[in-house]
Amino acid sequence: MEFLPAYITGSLLPLFIFIARIVDVSMGTIRILFVAKGRRWLATVLSFFEILIWVIVIVQIIQNLDNWLNIIAYAGGFAAGTFAGIVIEDKLQMGLLMYRIVTNKPSERLFQELKNSGFRVTAVDATGVYGPVKVFFTVVKRKHKKRLAELLKAHAPQSFYTVEDVKHASFLEHDFTPTMDIRTRMLKWRKSV
């Protein structure tokens, strides 16, 4: 059974296999992201095309086992597809991140700067190894992580923070964006009520 046109089955077959593997492995990486973010339908559609491409490629390799370039192209495409998938995932900047920021320096200014920049933040007094600390919690969209990093660098360069993926946060239903002015926030809030 032939899946490909005759002109691809010759010397172009390794190139086809390489490119097809980049596409299907990238799809697999994005599919896993969609599964983790709860986007079932997108993950389902991607999985269909991912496995369709994989089956076509495997059939070509099995039918042409005497060509070792096909096997090298398959492995190289897998590696390149893994890299491409990570780059695409980073560019999509989907989802939410939860920052846990710990500082032992005076932190009222940091709290105000985070709040004034539109980040919803909660501060908790805690005790660390070297004494009292302040712990800030905030959940942000991934596309705003650079803005948050800039604020931390400017106002709490000695702070320690951790970042975790968040599947869902209820307050983001209104989609407030950092640096959005109060009038825009109110209009956006009223539209969603």
N, C-alpha and C positions, 0 to 999 in steps of 0.2 A: 504494500500500500504506500503510495507516494503522497506526502503532505506538501512537498515543496516543488516549485517549478524546476525544470531540468537544468537551467543555467546555474542554479544555486548548488546543486548536488556535486558539482565538480570541485574546482580549486577554491570556490567561494564558500564552501560548506564550513570550514573552520571559522571563518569570519562571521558567518551567520550564527553558528553555535555560541561564539564569544559574545556577540551582541545580544542574542536571545537570553543568555544566562545573566547578563547585566540587568536586563529588563525584569526577568522573573525573580531574581534575588532581591532587587530593589523593591519590587512589589511585595515580596515576603516581609521585608523589613517594615514597610509602611503598614502592611496588614497587621503585623504584631502591634504596632503603635495604635492603630484603630481599635484593636481588641482591648488593649489596656485602657483606652480612653472611653470605652463603651459605645463605640460607633459600629454597631453590629452589621448594618446593611452595607456600609462601605467595605468593611472587612470581608463580608461574604462575596461581594462583586469582585474584589481584588483576588480573593482566593481562587475563584473560578478561572480567571485569566492567568494567574500565576501557574496553576497546575496544567492548564492547557498548553502553555508555552513549554513547560518542563517535559510533558509527554511528547510533544513534537520533537524536541531536542533529543530526548533519550532514544526515540525511534531512529533518528538519523545516526546516532552514535552506534547503536546495535547493528544497523544495516551496513555500516562502514567501519567495522572493527579493525580492519587492516590499516586504517589511516591514523597513526598516532597523533597527528596534529589536531584531530578532533578532540581527543582526550585532553591534550594540553589546553585547547581553546575552552573546553568545558570547565576545567579547573581555574583557568585564568579569568573566565567570565564570572565564576562564582566569587572569586576574590574581588574583582573590580565591582561586581554588583553589591557586595557587602559594603565596600567603601562608598559607592554611589548612594545606597540606601541611607547610610548614616548622614551624608551630606544633605540629602533631600529632607530627611527628618529634622535636621537642624534648621534648614531654611523654612520649613513649614511653621515652626515654633508653635505647635499646637499644645493646648492643655494648660494646666495650672501648676504652679510651684509653690510650696510652702517653705518660707524662710524662717529659721530659728536663729535669731541674732543675740549673741551674748556679749555684754560689755561691762567692764568694771570702772569705766570712766563716767563722769557726769553725763547723763543721757537725755535730759529734758529737751535739749536742742535737736537731737536726733529724732526723738518722738515727734516734735513739732514739724520738722522738715519732712518726715515721712507722711504725716497727716496732711500738711499743706500741699504736698505733691500728689495727693489723691490716693495714697495707699491706705488701706484699712489696716490698722495696727493695734495690737494688744500688748501691753507691757506688764510684766510680772516681776516682783522682787524675788530674788533667789540667793542661794549661797553657793559659791564655788570653792575650789580648793584653796584659793588665796583670800577668801572673804566674800563680802556682799557683791552681788552682780545684778544687773538688770537684764531680763530676757524679753526680747520682742518677738512676736509672732505676726507674720503677715502672709497672705496668700495673694499671688500675683499671676497674671497671664505671662506665659513664657516670653512674649514679645516685649514685655516691660522689664526683663531681668537686667538689661544693660543700664537702664535708668536707675534701678534700685542699686546696682553695683556702684554707680557714680555717686549716689547719695551716701552710701556707706563709706566709700573712699574719702569723700569730702568731710563728713561729719563724725565718723567713727572708724578711722583707719586701723586702730588697734583691736577692733572687735573680731570675734570669732563667730562664724555662722555656718549652718548646715542647710542644705537644700534637698527637698524631697518632692517627688511627683505627687500630685493630688488628682484623684479621679473626678471629684465633684466638690464644689463649694457653693452653698445655697445663695450667698450674698451676691454672687456674680450674675444672678438672673437678670439684674438691671444693667449689667455691663458698664459700670462706671469705669472710666479710663483715667489713669493718673494724669495730672495737670489739667483736667477738665475743670472749667470754671463753674461756680455754684449755680449760675443761671442755666447753663447747659445741663447740669446734673438734675436740676429740678424739672426742666422740660422733659428730659429723658425718663425720669421717674414717673411723671404724670402720664406720659404716653403708655407706660407699661401697666398702670393700675387698671 
